[in-house]
Amino acid sequence: MVEDELLTLIGLLLRGVEYTLYVAGSCFMTAFTLGLGITALRRLTHRNVGRVLSLFVFVVRSIPVLVLLFLIYFGLPSVGISPSPLLAMNLSLGVIGAAYLSEVFRGALDSVDENEIAAARAMGFTPLQIITSIEFPQMLRFSVPGMTNELTAIIKSTPFAYTVGIPEIFGQAKALTASTLLGVNIYLIVGLLYFCIYKVFVLIIGRIGSPHRSQ
């Protein structure tokens, strides 16, 4: 009887896994893309643009995710803009993640061998060619630990999605706890599910960041 009850709980919680994966994946891709863009603009544009971007990163990193999420989802409708729950998550969690990742990427760029960059310049490479062919490929490998940490932070922040109506794992758990009063069992399963999601994403990042091996 207990086993049947646990299987039922797991089945119901698994309905939220798809939403959690979607929120975590989309927010991380937003963070990665924007973070990469900020890093490239800092490297390629005028110093004043870099200062503006640095100020943006500093300000965004100081804002709690939940505050920015509520400001976007519940605040913007007052000025006639009504973002969807997923868009609100990406504009809050994704943008804050981008600010952190841009700092990870900036530090990783400093680890790229200056001699390789000097050799590329001597061969007539443009700044764009240098950053795309030499700096960014190495930077991404050096950034794997930092990206993993930020991915962990994003996954841990996905429960905020239930506050804007996305039925992810935590939202499902709250509803089940209210109806079954089996909070200990439910949240133990939730913790295990989050661990599994974390491991899947970490393995993916590890594969992306690892250098290609010759056959």
matplotlib code that plots the C-alpha trace (Angstrom):
import matplotlib.pyplot as plt

x = [0.0, 2.8, 4.7, 1.6, 1.2, 4.8, 4.6, 1.5, 3.3, 6.3, 4.0, 2.3, 5.6, 7.1, 4.4, 6.3, 9.7, 9.0, 8.2, 11.3, 13.6, 12.0, 12.4, 16.0, 17.1, 15.6, 16.8, 20.3, 20.4, 19.3, 22.0, 24.6, 23.7, 23.4, 26.5, 28.5, 27.2, 28.1, 31.6, 32.1, 30.8, 33.2, 36.1, 35.3, 33.6, 34.7, 35.8, 32.8, 30.5, 32.4, 31.9, 28.1, 28.0, 30.0, 27.5, 24.6, 26.3, 26.9, 23.3, 21.6, 23.8, 22.5, 18.8, 17.2, 15.6, 12.2, 12.1, 13.0, 10.5, 7.6, 8.6, 8.4, 5.4, 3.2, 4.7, 4.8, 1.1, 0.5, 2.2, 0.4, 3.0, 1.9, 4.8, 4.1, 5.3, 8.1, 9.2, 9.1, 11.4, 13.9, 13.9, 14.6, 16.5, 18.0, 19.2, 20.7, 22.4, 23.8, 25.4, 27.1, 28.2, 29.7, 32.0, 32.9, 33.7, 35.7, 37.9, 38.3, 39.4, 42.3, 43.6, 44.0, 47.6, 48.6, 51.2, 48.5, 46.6, 49.8, 50.6, 47.1, 47.5, 50.8, 49.1, 46.5, 43.5, 40.8, 39.7, 36.4, 38.4, 40.6, 37.8, 35.7, 38.6, 41.1, 39.7, 36.2, 36.9, 39.5, 37.4, 34.5, 36.7, 38.1, 34.6, 33.1, 33.4, 31.9, 29.1, 28.3, 28.0, 25.7, 23.6, 23.3, 22.0, 19.5, 18.2, 17.8, 15.9, 13.4, 10.9, 10.2, 8.3, 5.4, 4.8, 3.8, 1.7, 4.2, 3.4, 7.0, 8.1, 7.9, 4.4, 3.2, 4.8, 2.9, -0.4, 0.2, 1.3, -1.8, -4.0, -2.2, -0.3, 2.7, 5.2, 8.2, 7.8, 6.9, 9.8, 12.3, 11.2, 11.4, 15.0, 15.9, 14.3, 16.3, 19.5, 18.8, 18.1, 21.3, 23.4, 21.9, 22.7, 26.2, 27.0, 25.8, 28.0, 30.9, 30.6, 30.3, 33.3, 35.6, 38.1, 37.5, 39.5, 40.9, 39.6]
y = [0.0, 2.4, 1.5, 2.2, 5.6, 6.5, 5.5, 7.7, 10.6, 10.2, 10.0, 13.2, 15.0, 13.9, 16.0, 19.0, 17.8, 18.8, 22.3, 22.5, 21.3, 23.8, 26.7, 25.7, 25.0, 28.2, 30.4, 29.0, 29.4, 33.0, 33.6, 31.9, 33.8, 37.2, 36.6, 35.7, 38.8, 41.1, 39.6, 40.1, 43.7, 44.5, 43.1, 44.6, 48.0, 51.3, 51.6, 53.7, 50.9, 48.5, 50.8, 51.0, 47.2, 46.8, 49.1, 47.0, 43.8, 45.3, 46.6, 43.4, 41.2, 43.1, 42.4, 39.3, 37.0, 37.1, 40.9, 41.2, 38.4, 40.2, 43.5, 42.1, 39.8, 41.8, 45.3, 45.6, 45.0, 48.4, 50.0, 47.9, 45.1, 41.6, 39.1, 35.4, 33.4, 31.8, 35.2, 36.7, 34.0, 34.5, 38.3, 37.9, 34.6, 34.5, 38.1, 37.9, 34.6, 36.5, 39.1, 36.4, 34.4, 37.5, 37.9, 34.2, 34.6, 37.8, 36.0, 33.0, 35.3, 36.4, 32.8, 32.7, 32.7, 36.2, 34.8, 33.1, 36.4, 38.2, 35.6, 35.9, 39.7, 39.2, 36.9, 39.6, 38.3, 40.9, 41.4, 39.5, 36.6, 36.5, 36.4, 33.8, 31.5, 31.8, 33.4, 32.1, 28.4, 28.4, 30.7, 28.3, 25.4, 27.5, 28.6, 25.1, 25.2, 28.7, 27.8, 24.7, 26.9, 29.3, 26.4, 25.1, 28.6, 28.7, 25.2, 26.2, 29.3, 27.5, 27.0, 30.7, 29.8, 28.5, 32.0, 33.1, 30.0, 27.6, 24.1, 22.9, 20.4, 22.7, 23.9, 20.3, 19.4, 22.3, 21.2, 17.5, 18.4, 20.4, 17.5, 14.5, 15.9, 13.7, 16.6, 14.5, 11.9, 14.5, 16.8, 14.0, 12.9, 16.5, 16.8, 13.6, 14.9, 18.1, 16.2, 14.1, 17.2, 18.8, 15.8, 15.7, 19.4, 19.1, 16.1, 18.1, 21.1, 18.8, 17.3, 20.7, 22.1, 19.1, 19.2, 17.0, 13.8, 12.3, 8.8]
z = [0.0, 0.9, -2.3, -4.4, -2.6, -3.2, -6.9, -7.2, -5.7, -7.9, -11.0, -10.0, -9.3, -12.6, -14.3, -13.0, -14.2, -17.8, -16.8, -14.5, -17.3, -19.7, -17.3, -16.3, -19.8, -21.4, -18.5, -18.8, -22.6, -22.1, -19.5, -21.7, -24.8, -23.1, -21.0, -24.2, -25.9, -23.0, -23.0, -26.7, -26.6, -23.7, -25.7, -29.1, -28.4, -27.1, -23.5, -22.6, -23.8, -21.6, -18.6, -19.3, -19.5, -16.3, -14.5, -15.9, -14.6, -11.2, -10.8, -12.1, -9.8, -6.8, -7.5, -5.9, -8.6, -6.9, -6.8, -10.5, -11.4, -9.5, -11.0, -14.5, -14.2, -11.8, -12.5, -16.3, -16.8, -15.1, -18.1, -20.7, -21.1, -20.0, -20.4, -20.3, -17.2, -19.1, -20.6, -17.1, -15.8, -18.6, -18.2, -14.5, -13.8, -17.3, -17.2, -13.7, -14.7, -17.8, -15.5, -13.4, -16.5, -18.1, -15.1, -15.4, -19.1, -18.4, -15.9, -18.2, -21.1, -18.9, -18.9, -22.7, -23.7, -24.9, -27.2, -29.3, -29.6, -30.6, -33.2, -34.6, -34.9, -36.6, -39.2, -39.9, -38.0, -37.3, -33.6, -34.4, -35.9, -32.9, -30.4, -32.3, -33.4, -30.5, -27.4, -27.1, -27.8, -25.0, -22.8, -22.8, -21.7, -18.8, -17.9, -17.3, -13.5, -13.4, -15.8, -13.7, -10.6, -12.3, -13.7, -10.2, -9.0, -11.9, -11.1, -7.4, -8.5, -10.7, -7.9, -8.2, -11.4, -9.4, -8.1, -11.6, -12.4, -14.0, -12.6, -12.1, -9.5, -6.5, -7.4, -7.8, -4.4, -2.6, -4.1, -3.2, 0.3, 0.9, -0.3, 1.2, 4.2, 3.2, 3.2, 4.3, 1.6, -1.1, -0.4, -0.2, -3.7, -4.9, -3.6, -5.5, -8.7, -8.5, -7.9, -11.1, -13.1, -11.8, -12.8, -16.3, -17.0, -15.4, -17.7, -20.7, -19.8, -19.2, -22.7, -24.3, -22.4, -22.8, -25.7, -28.7, -28.7, -31.8, -32.6]

ax = plt.figure().add_subplot(projection="3d")
ax.plot(x, y, z, "-o")
ax.set_aspect("equal")
plt.show()
